[in-house]
Amino acid sequence: MTEQQYVVGVDFGTLSGRALVVRVSDGAEVGTATHAYPHAVLEDSLPGATRRLPPEWALQVPEDYREVLRTAVPAAVASAGIDPTDVVGIATDFTACTMVPTLADGTPLCELDGLADRPHAYAKLWKHHAAQGQADRINRLAEARGEAWLPRYGGLISSEWELAKGLQLFEEDRELYDRTERWVEAADWIVWQLCGAYVRNACSAGYKGNLQRLDGDAASYPSPGFLGALAPGFEGFVADKVDQPIGRLGDRAGSLTAQAAAWTGLPEGIAVAVGNVDAHVTAPAAQAVGPGQMVAIMGTSTCHVMSSEELREVPGMCGVVDGGIVAGSWGYEAGQSGVGDIFGWFVQHGVPPAYADAAAAAGESLHEHLTRLASQQEIGEHGLVALDWHSGNRSVLVDHELSGLVVGLTLATRPEDTYRALLEATAFGTRVIVETFRDSGIPVEGLTVAGGLARNALLMQVYADVTRLPLSILDSDQGPALGAAIHAAVAAGCYPDVPTAATSMGKVRHDVHLPDEARAQAYDRLFEIYLELHDHFGREQPTMRRLKALRREAVARRESR
């Protein structure tokens, strides 16, 4: 063994898992590897099946997650060129809320004989939005009963979360619900696979599982009375399927088992940290664990997280949780359901072949080509305003029945115009979130961006100008994995707490993009129109919900033929 110690952070994303080997002393990233999930996201059909899944479903195969441990972790250690015996800890983060129905020993139901053709037996990915009807009923009942936990989630809970997805399972496949002995966040399931112990992490339990400490009492979930009022027979959901010991972030969940050591090539018995959520674990990687600093983790979607010493109820936030980001502080979360997904959708479906040819001739990707063309425009030159709701709205409307919109299209509109309008729409969505936090007494003084989209200089400058905030950039391409590695170092006893570890191991470039007041004023005028559309379609008129309902009816008719 050498004098240097290392930890491994594993980031389980939407399409792949990434392992990162990090030096404990200074956070140097010395080796990395990625493994794509063989089954990716099941949105059309189950493996080997022809029958189509209904709209808004998004499932995954848990075995794909184990493959990341067997492939990406050993490959990362090999690329680092280190002795595996110098690794002292491993930690993971996961997309959330991704739910796995299992037996009491952690076996996913989809792995049981006879259940491979049952959609509800698979992991429900974070962007599974088919439980919107259940979420609507939960929200209506909670508001009518004056449930004290509801304001902690901005007055609305999401169809993405544990309770709505669990109620959908209960109502749509009662047999599978009854066979489900544990309703497990994937963030905790993968830790269970590593150390043989099922420990719920405080982050997922608080933000996605409605676990709250109210009025100084011990933390509790929604009551059996509330659950039974949702659906007779559902009152035992928490006690029977969910309730489990809670682990603080950065704590040790257990030790690496012999089986997991064989998978990963790491030493048996090293520290396995309590699980975490991909967005929240990124804040320490960006050294942004203090008040006033919002972190936007931008990828297919965006999650906005920040810490504060103050407890406030912010309308439309995804949640505020005691110790949800770092122990001893209130952690806040908001988010946008579609960001990079929207840009990718447009490039794939909205750009003519001539643009692909021009991009290839210039040695650019289509994203780079459109960005270059769009950056030549004056603000407002395209004459468009878009709503960034192609995957619904997470904050502050919390409604996944909403959909995308572009206003101002003419026969003169070109792809770069629409592309820029979509970039701006996501910045406007972030501004709505920032202003809602400020209006609720949680100041936002700076914005740190993590994720691959930070490389788009036009997009980053748009965000700085629209929000009037200085933008810092996480100085790592593997923010969640680096954040997980920081937690692994704490779990292994190398640092006393997460903020101390973040100071040594985190990476950030401060104030890379500064707002320009002239551009900010120009964006103010577009933002006014965005707000008009936001409130009209998001608060006043059910137009988008009616269209979604018509779509579901049409799909049902086609499927019944």
C-alpha positions as CSV (number, residue, x, y, z in Angstrom):
1,M,0.0,0.0,0.0
2,T,1.2,3.5,-0.9
3,E,0.9,6.6,1.3
4,Q,-1.8,8.0,-1.0
5,Q,-5.4,7.0,-0.4
6,Y,-8.2,7.0,-3.0
7,V,-12.0,6.7,-3.1
8,V,-14.4,5.8,-5.8
9,G,-17.6,7.7,-6.7
10,V,-20.2,6.1,-8.9
11,D,-22.8,8.2,-10.6
12,F,-25.8,6.4,-11.9
13,G,-27.4,8.6,-14.5
14,T,-30.4,8.2,-16.9
15,L,-28.5,6.3,-19.6
16,S,-25.3,5.1,-18.0
17,G,-23.2,4.8,-14.9
18,R,-19.9,6.5,-14.4
19,A,-17.1,5.6,-12.0
20,L,-14.5,8.0,-10.9
21,V,-11.3,7.4,-8.8
22,V,-10.4,10.4,-6.7
23,R,-7.3,11.1,-4.6
24,V,-8.4,11.8,-1.0
25,S,-5.8,14.5,-0.2
26,D,-6.7,17.0,-3.0
27,G,-9.6,15.7,-5.0
28,A,-7.5,14.9,-8.1
29,E,-9.5,12.8,-10.6
30,V,-7.1,10.0,-11.6
31,G,-9.3,7.5,-13.4
32,T,-12.7,7.2,-14.9
33,A,-14.9,4.8,-16.9
34,T,-18.5,4.8,-18.1
35,H,-20.8,1.9,-18.8
36,A,-24.0,2.4,-20.8
37,Y,-27.1,0.6,-19.6
38,P,-27.8,-2.2,-22.1
39,H,-31.5,-1.6,-21.9
40,A,-31.3,2.2,-21.6
41,V,-34.8,3.5,-20.8
42,L,-37.8,1.4,-21.5
43,E,-40.4,3.8,-22.9
44,D,-41.9,1.8,-25.7
45,S,-41.9,-1.8,-24.6
46,L,-40.5,-4.3,-22.1
47,P,-37.4,-6.3,-23.1
48,G,-38.4,-8.9,-25.7
49,A,-42.0,-7.7,-25.7
50,T,-44.0,-6.2,-28.6
51,R,-46.9,-4.7,-26.7
52,R,-46.3,-1.0,-26.3
53,L,-46.1,0.7,-22.9
54,P,-48.7,3.5,-22.3
55,P,-47.6,7.1,-22.7
56,E,-45.5,8.7,-20.0
57,W,-43.9,5.5,-18.8
58,A,-40.2,5.2,-18.2
59,L,-38.7,2.0,-16.8
60,Q,-35.3,0.5,-16.3
61,V,-33.7,-2.9,-15.6
62,P,-32.0,-3.1,-12.2
63,E,-29.4,-5.6,-13.5
64,D,-28.1,-2.8,-15.7
65,Y,-27.1,-1.0,-12.5
66,R,-25.1,-4.1,-11.2
67,E,-23.3,-4.2,-14.5
68,V,-21.9,-0.7,-13.8
69,L,-20.3,-2.1,-10.7
70,R,-18.9,-5.0,-12.5
71,T,-17.5,-3.0,-15.5
72,A,-17.1,0.7,-14.9
73,V,-15.6,0.5,-11.4
74,P,-12.8,-2.0,-12.3
75,A,-12.1,-0.1,-15.5
76,A,-11.8,3.2,-13.7
77,V,-9.4,1.7,-11.2
78,A,-7.4,0.3,-14.1
79,S,-7.3,3.6,-15.9
80,A,-6.1,5.3,-12.7
81,G,-3.1,2.9,-12.6
82,I,-3.4,2.6,-8.8
83,D,-3.2,-0.4,-6.5
84,P,-6.8,-1.3,-5.6
85,T,-5.7,-1.8,-2.0
86,D,-5.2,1.9,-1.8
87,V,-9.0,2.5,-2.2
88,V,-10.5,3.2,1.2
89,G,-14.2,3.9,0.4
90,I,-16.9,3.9,-2.3
91,A,-20.0,6.0,-2.6
92,T,-22.8,6.2,-5.1
93,D,-25.4,8.7,-6.3
94,F,-28.5,8.0,-8.3
95,T,-31.2,9.7,-10.4
96,A,-34.3,10.4,-8.2
97,C,-36.9,9.5,-7.7
98,T,-36.2,6.1,-9.3
99,M,-38.1,3.3,-7.5
100,V,-37.4,-0.5,-7.4
101,P,-40.1,-2.9,-6.1
102,T,-38.2,-5.7,-4.3
103,L,-38.6,-8.7,-2.0
104,A,-37.3,-8.4,1.6
105,D,-33.8,-9.4,0.5
106,G,-33.6,-6.8,-2.2
107,T,-34.4,-9.0,-5.2
108,P,-36.2,-6.8,-7.8
109,L,-39.6,-8.2,-8.8
110,C,-38.8,-8.2,-12.5
111,E,-36.1,-10.9,-11.8
112,L,-38.7,-13.3,-10.4
113,D,-40.0,-16.1,-12.5
114,G,-43.2,-15.2,-14.4
115,L,-42.9,-11.4,-13.8
116,A,-40.7,-10.3,-16.6
117,D,-43.7,-9.3,-18.7
118,R,-45.3,-7.1,-15.9
119,P,-44.4,-3.4,-16.3
120,H,-44.9,-2.6,-12.7
121,A,-42.2,-5.1,-11.7
122,Y,-39.4,-2.9,-13.2
123,A,-37.7,0.1,-11.8
124,K,-39.7,3.3,-12.4
125,L,-37.2,5.9,-13.6
126,W,-37.3,9.5,-12.3
127,K,-39.0,10.7,-15.5
128,H,-41.8,8.1,-15.3
129,H,-44.8,10.5,-15.3
130,A,-47.6,8.1,-15.6
131,A,-48.6,8.6,-12.0
132,Q,-49.8,12.2,-12.5
133,G,-53.4,11.3,-11.8
134,Q,-52.3,9.8,-8.4
135,A,-50.2,12.9,-7.7
136,D,-53.2,15.1,-8.4
137,R,-55.3,13.2,-5.9
138,I,-52.6,13.2,-3.3
139,N,-52.3,17.0,-3.6
140,R,-56.0,17.6,-3.4
141,L,-56.5,15.4,-0.4
142,A,-53.4,16.8,1.4
143,E,-54.6,20.4,0.8
144,A,-58.2,19.6,1.9
145,R,-56.9,17.9,5.1
146,G,-54.4,20.7,5.8
147,E,-51.5,18.2,6.0
148,A,-48.6,19.9,7.7
149,W,-46.0,18.3,5.4
150,L,-47.5,19.7,2.1
151,P,-46.0,23.3,2.4
152,R,-42.6,21.7,2.8
153,Y,-42.9,20.7,-0.9
154,G,-44.2,24.1,-2.2
155,G,-47.8,23.0,-1.8
156,L,-47.6,20.2,-4.4
157,I,-45.9,16.9,-4.7
158,S,-44.7,15.4,-8.0
159,S,-45.8,12.4,-10.0
160,E,-42.1,11.5,-10.0
161,W,-42.0,10.8,-6.3
162,E,-42.3,7.7,-4.1
163,L,-45.9,8.1,-2.9
164,A,-47.5,8.8,-6.3
165,K,-45.6,5.9,-8.0
166,G,-46.4,3.6,-5.1
167,L,-50.1,4.5,-5.3
168,Q,-50.0,3.8,-9.0
169,L,-48.6,0.4,-8.3
170,F,-51.3,-0.3,-5.7
171,E,-54.1,0.7,-8.0
172,E,-52.9,-0.7,-11.3
173,D,-51.4,-4.0,-10.3
174,R,-52.6,-5.0,-6.8
175,E,-51.0,-8.5,-7.1
176,L,-47.5,-7.0,-7.6
177,Y,-48.1,-4.4,-4.9
178,D,-48.9,-7.2,-2.5
179,R,-45.7,-9.1,-3.5
180,T,-43.6,-6.0,-3.1
181,E,-42.0,-6.2,0.3
182,R,-39.8,-3.2,0.0
183,W,-40.4,0.0,-2.1
184,V,-36.8,1.1,-2.5
185,E,-35.2,4.2,-3.9
186,A,-32.5,3.0,-6.4
187,A,-30.0,5.2,-4.5
188,D,-30.5,2.9,-1.5
189,W,-30.9,-0.3,-3.5
190,I,-27.4,0.0,-5.1
191,V,-25.9,0.6,-1.6
192,W,-27.8,-2.5,-0.4
193,Q,-26.1,-4.4,-3.2
194,L,-22.7,-3.1,-2.2
195,C,-22.8,-3.6,1.6
196,G,-25.7,-6.0,2.2
197,A,-27.5,-3.4,4.4
198,Y,-30.6,-1.5,3.6
199,V,-30.3,2.0,4.9
200,R,-32.5,4.8,3.5
201,N,-30.6,8.0,2.8
202,A,-31.8,11.3,4.3
203,C,-31.8,13.0,1.0
204,S,-34.1,10.7,-1.0
205,A,-36.3,10.0,2.1
206,G,-36.9,13.7,2.7
207,Y,-37.2,15.1,-0.9
208,K,-38.9,12.1,-2.6
209,G,-40.4,10.1,0.3
210,N,-42.2,12.9,2.2
211,L,-40.3,12.3,5.4
212,Q,-40.3,15.5,7.4
213,R,-39.5,16.7,10.9
214,L,-42.4,19.0,11.9
215,D,-42.5,21.4,14.8
216,G,-39.4,19.8,16.5
217,D,-40.9,16.3,16.5
218,A,-39.2,13.2,15.2
219,A,-39.4,12.9,11.4
220,S,-42.5,11.1,10.1
221,Y,-44.1,10.1,6.8
222,P,-47.7,10.9,5.8
223,S,-50.0,9.1,8.3
224,P,-51.8,5.9,7.8
225,G,-55.1,7.9,8.1
226,F,-54.0,10.0,5.1
227,L,-52.9,7.0,3.1
228,G,-56.1,5.1,3.8
229,A,-58.1,8.1,2.7
230,L,-56.3,8.0,-0.6
231,A,-57.3,4.4,-1.2
232,P,-58.8,1.8,1.2
233,G,-56.1,-0.8,1.9
234,F,-53.2,1.6,1.2
235,E,-52.9,2.8,4.8
236,G,-50.0,0.3,5.5
237,F,-47.9,1.5,2.6
238,V,-45.3,3.3,4.8
239,A,-45.1,0.7,7.5
240,D,-45.1,-2.3,5.2
241,K,-43.1,-1.1,2.2
242,V,-41.1,2.0,3.0
243,D,-40.1,2.6,6.6
244,Q,-36.4,1.8,7.2
245,P,-33.5,3.3,9.3
246,I,-32.3,6.6,7.9
247,G,-28.6,7.3,7.3
248,R,-27.1,10.8,7.4
249,L,-25.3,11.9,4.3
250,G,-21.6,11.2,4.6
251,D,-22.2,8.4,7.1
252,R,-21.0,4.8,6.6
253,A,-23.9,2.5,5.6
254,G,-21.7,-0.6,5.9
255,S,-18.7,-2.4,4.6
256,L,-18.1,-3.8,1.1
257,T,-19.2,-7.4,1.0
258,A,-17.2,-10.2,-0.5
259,Q,-19.6,-10.4,-3.4
260,A,-19.4,-6.7,-4.2
261,A,-15.6,-6.8,-3.8
262,A,-15.5,-9.5,-6.5
263,W,-17.7,-7.3,-8.7
264,T,-15.7,-4.2,-8.3
265,G,-12.2,-5.4,-7.7
266,L,-12.0,-3.3,-4.5
267,P,-10.9,-4.5,-1.1
268,E,-13.6,-6.3,0.9
269,G,-14.5,-4.4,4.1
270,I,-13.9,-0.8,2.8
271,A,-16.4,1.9,3.7
272,V,-19.6,2.1,1.7
273,A,-21.3,5.5,2.2
274,V,-25.0,6.2,2.6
275,G,-26.6,6.7,-0.8
276,N,-27.4,10.1,-2.3
277,V,-29.1,11.9,-5.1
278,D,-27.2,12.9,-8.2
279,A,-28.1,16.6,-8.0
280,H,-27.7,17.1,-4.3
281,V,-24.3,15.3,-4.1
282,T,-23.0,17.7,-6.6
283,A,-23.2,20.8,-4.3
284,P,-20.1,19.7,-2.3
285,A,-18.2,19.0,-5.5
286,A,-18.8,22.6,-6.4
287,Q,-17.8,23.8,-2.9
288,A,-21.4,25.3,-2.7
289,V,-22.7,24.2,0.7
290,G,-23.2,27.6,2.3
291,P,-26.2,30.0,2.2
292,G,-26.9,32.1,-0.9
293,Q,-25.2,29.8,-3.5
294,M,-27.6,28.0,-5.8
295,V,-26.2,25.0,-7.8
296,A,-27.9,24.2,-11.1
297,I,-27.0,20.7,-12.2
298,M,-27.8,20.9,-15.9
299,G,-28.2,17.8,-18.0
300,T,-31.3,16.2,-19.6
301,S,-33.1,18.1,-16.8
302,T,-31.9,20.6,-14.3
303,C,-32.0,20.3,-10.5
304,H,-31.5,23.5,-8.5
305,V,-30.2,22.9,-4.9
306,M,-29.0,25.2,-2.2
307,S,-28.5,25.3,1.6
308,S,-29.7,27.7,4.2
309,E,-29.8,28.2,7.9
310,E,-33.4,29.4,7.5
311,L,-36.5,27.3,7.1
312,R,-39.0,28.9,4.6
313,E,-41.9,27.5,2.6
314,V,-41.2,28.3,-1.1
315,P,-44.1,27.8,-3.5
316,G,-43.5,25.1,-6.0
317,M,-40.2,24.0,-4.6
318,C,-39.5,20.3,-4.8
319,G,-38.8,20.3,-1.1
320,V,-36.9,21.5,1.9
321,V,-35.2,18.9,4.1
322,D,-33.3,19.1,7.3
323,G,-29.8,17.7,6.4
324,G,-31.0,17.1,2.8
325,I,-27.7,18.4,1.3
326,V,-25.3,18.7,4.3
327,A,-26.0,17.8,7.9
328,G,-27.0,20.8,10.1
329,S,-28.5,22.9,7.3
330,W,-31.8,23.1,5.5
331,G,-31.4,21.8,2.0
332,Y,-33.7,23.3,-0.7
333,E,-34.5,21.7,-4.1
334,A,-36.3,23.0,-7.2
335,G,-36.0,21.9,-10.8
336,Q,-36.9,21.9,-14.5
337,S,-38.0,18.6,-16.0
338,G,-36.6,19.2,-19.4
339,V,-33.4,21.1,-20.4
340,G,-30.8,19.2,-22.4
341,D,-33.6,16.8,-23.4
342,I,-35.4,19.7,-25.1
343,F,-32.3,20.8,-27.0
344,G,-31.6,17.2,-28.1
345,W,-35.2,16.7,-29.2
346,F,-35.0,19.8,-31.4
347,V,-31.7,18.9,-33.0
348,Q,-33.0,15.3,-33.7
349,H,-36.4,16.3,-35.0
350,G,-36.5,19.9,-36.0
351,V,-33.4,20.5,-38.1
352,P,-33.3,19.9,-41.9
353,P,-30.5,17.8,-43.5
354,A,-28.9,20.9,-45.0
355,Y,-27.9,22.0,-41.5
356,A,-26.3,18.7,-40.8
357,D,-24.3,19.0,-44.0
358,A,-23.2,22.5,-43.1
359,A,-22.2,21.4,-39.6
360,A,-20.2,18.5,-40.9
361,A,-18.5,20.8,-43.5
362,A,-17.5,23.1,-40.6
363,G,-16.3,20.3,-38.4
364,E,-19.1,21.0,-35.8
365,S,-21.8,19.1,-34.1
366,L,-25.3,20.2,-34.9
367,H,-25.5,21.7,-31.4
368,E,-22.3,23.7,-32.0
369,H,-23.5,24.8,-35.4
370,L,-26.8,26.0,-34.2
371,T,-25.2,27.7,-31.2
372,R,-22.7,29.6,-33.4
373,L,-25.5,30.8,-35.7
374,A,-27.8,31.7,-32.8
375,S,-25.0,33.6,-31.0
376,Q,-24.8,36.1,-34.0
377,Q,-28.3,37.3,-33.2
378,E,-29.4,40.3,-31.2
379,I,-31.6,39.6,-28.2
380,G,-35.2,39.3,-29.5
381,E,-34.2,39.2,-33.2
382,H,-35.8,35.8,-33.7
383,G,-39.2,37.2,-32.6
384,L,-39.9,34.1,-30.5
385,V,-40.7,33.1,-26.9
386,A,-40.9,29.4,-25.8
387,L,-42.1,27.6,-22.8
388,D,-39.7,24.9,-21.6
389,W,-42.3,22.3,-20.6
390,H,-41.7,19.6,-23.1
391,S,-41.3,17.2,-20.1
392,G,-43.8,19.1,-18.0
393,N,-43.0,21.6,-15.3
394,R,-41.3,20.6,-12.1
395,S,-41.0,24.1,-10.5
396,V,-42.8,26.2,-9.7
397,L,-46.0,24.8,-11.2
398,V,-45.3,21.1,-10.4
399,D,-47.5,19.8,-13.3
400,H,-46.2,17.2,-15.7
401,E,-49.4,17.5,-17.8
402,L,-48.0,20.8,-19.2
403,S,-46.2,20.7,-22.5
404,G,-43.9,22.8,-24.7
405,L,-44.8,25.9,-26.7
406,V,-43.1,28.2,-29.2
407,V,-44.9,31.5,-29.9
408,G,-44.0,33.8,-32.8
409,L,-43.2,31.3,-35.6
410,T,-43.4,32.7,-39.1
411,L,-42.3,31.4,-42.5
412,A,-39.1,33.3,-42.0
413,T,-38.2,31.4,-38.8
414,R,-35.1,29.3,-39.1
415,P,-33.8,26.4,-36.9
416,E,-31.2,28.6,-35.2
417,D,-34.1,31.0,-34.1
418,T,-36.0,28.2,-32.5
419,Y,-32.9,26.7,-31.0
420,R,-32.0,30.0,-29.3
421,A,-35.6,30.5,-28.1
422,L,-35.4,27.1,-26.4
423,L,-32.1,28.0,-24.8
424,E,-33.6,31.2,-23.5
425,A,-36.8,29.4,-22.3
426,T,-34.8,27.2,-19.9
427,A,-33.0,30.4,-18.6
428,F,-36.4,32.0,-18.0
429,G,-37.6,28.9,-16.1
430,T,-34.5,29.2,-13.9
431,R,-35.3,32.9,-13.3
432,V,-38.8,32.0,-12.2
433,I,-37.3,29.6,-9.6
434,V,-34.7,32.1,-8.4
435,E,-37.3,34.9,-8.0
436,T,-39.7,32.6,-6.2
437,F,-36.9,31.7,-3.7
438,R,-36.1,35.4,-3.1
439,D,-39.7,36.3,-2.7
440,S,-40.0,33.6,0.0
441,G,-37.0,34.9,2.0
442,I,-34.2,32.7,0.7
443,P,-31.7,35.0,-1.0
444,V,-29.9,33.7,-4.1
445,E,-26.6,35.6,-4.6
446,G,-24.8,33.4,-7.1
447,L,-25.4,30.5,-9.4
448,T,-22.9,27.6,-9.9
449,V,-23.5,25.4,-13.0
450,A,-22.5,21.8,-13.2
451,G,-22.9,19.4,-16.1
452,G,-21.9,19.2,-19.7
453,L,-24.1,22.1,-20.8
454,A,-21.8,24.4,-18.9
455,R,-19.5,24.1,-22.0
456,N,-22.0,26.1,-24.1
457,A,-20.8,29.6,-23.6
458,L,-23.8,31.2,-25.2
459,L,-26.2,29.3,-23.0
460,M,-24.2,30.2,-19.9
461,Q,-24.1,33.9,-20.8
462,V,-27.9,33.8,-21.5
463,Y,-28.4,32.4,-17.9
464,A,-26.1,35.1,-16.4
465,D,-28.0,37.9,-18.3
466,V,-31.5,36.5,-17.7
467,T,-30.9,35.9,-13.9
468,R,-28.5,38.9,-13.3
469,L,-26.4,36.5,-11.4
470,P,-22.6,35.8,-11.7
471,L,-22.1,32.2,-13.0
472,S,-19.5,30.0,-11.6
473,I,-18.7,26.6,-13.2
474,L,-18.0,23.3,-11.5
475,D,-14.4,22.5,-12.6
476,S,-15.1,18.8,-13.3
477,D,-16.9,16.9,-16.0
478,Q,-18.0,14.4,-13.4
479,G,-19.7,16.5,-10.7
480,P,-22.0,13.9,-9.2
481,A,-19.3,11.3,-9.2
482,L,-16.8,13.7,-7.6
483,G,-19.5,14.6,-5.0
484,A,-20.0,11.0,-4.3
485,A,-16.3,10.5,-3.8
486,I,-16.2,13.3,-1.3
487,H,-18.9,11.5,0.7
488,A,-16.9,8.3,0.4
489,A,-13.9,10.1,1.9
490,V,-16.0,11.2,4.9
491,A,-17.5,7.7,5.3
492,A,-14.0,6.3,5.4
493,G,-13.0,8.7,8.2
494,C,-10.6,10.7,6.1
495,Y,-12.4,14.0,6.9
496,P,-14.7,14.9,9.8
497,D,-17.6,16.1,7.7
498,V,-18.7,16.9,4.1
499,P,-18.0,20.7,4.1
500,T,-14.4,20.1,5.3
501,A,-13.9,17.4,2.6
502,A,-15.5,19.7,0.0
503,T,-12.9,22.4,0.8
504,S,-10.1,20.1,-0.1
505,M,-11.6,17.9,-2.8
506,G,-14.2,20.2,-4.5
507,K,-13.4,22.0,-7.8
508,V,-14.9,25.3,-9.0
509,R,-14.1,28.2,-11.3
510,H,-15.6,31.4,-9.8
511,D,-17.5,34.1,-11.7
512,V,-16.8,32.7,-15.2
513,H,-19.8,34.5,-16.8
514,L,-20.9,37.9,-15.5
515,P,-24.3,39.5,-16.3
516,D,-24.4,42.5,-18.7
517,E,-27.0,45.0,-17.7
518,A,-27.8,46.1,-21.2
519,R,-28.5,42.5,-22.3
520,A,-30.3,41.9,-19.0
521,Q,-32.7,44.7,-19.7
522,A,-33.4,43.4,-23.2
523,Y,-34.1,40.0,-21.7
524,D,-36.5,41.6,-19.2
525,R,-38.9,42.4,-22.1
526,L,-38.9,38.8,-23.3
527,F,-39.3,37.5,-19.8
528,E,-42.4,39.5,-19.4
529,I,-43.9,37.7,-22.3
530,Y,-42.7,34.4,-21.0
531,L,-44.4,35.1,-17.7
532,E,-47.7,35.9,-19.4
533,L,-47.6,32.6,-21.2
534,H,-46.4,30.8,-18.1
535,D,-49.4,32.0,-16.1
536,H,-51.9,31.7,-18.9
537,F,-51.1,28.1,-19.8
538,G,-49.8,27.0,-16.4
539,R,-52.3,28.6,-14.0
540,E,-55.4,29.8,-15.9
541,Q,-56.2,27.6,-18.9
542,P,-56.3,23.8,-19.0
543,T,-55.4,23.7,-22.7
544,M,-52.3,21.6,-22.4
545,R,-54.0,19.1,-20.0
546,R,-56.8,18.7,-22.5
547,L,-54.4,17.9,-25.2
548,K,-52.6,15.3,-23.1
549,A,-56.0,13.7,-22.3
550,L,-57.0,13.6,-26.0
551,R,-53.6,12.0,-26.8
552,R,-54.2,9.3,-24.1
553,E,-57.6,8.6,-25.5
554,A,-56.3,8.3,-29.0
555,V,-53.5,5.9,-28.0
556,A,-56.0,3.8,-26.0
557,R,-58.2,3.5,-29.1
558,R,-55.3,2.5,-31.3
559,E,-54.1,-0.1,-28.7
560,S,-57.6,-1.5,-28.4
561,R,-57.8,-2.2,-32.2
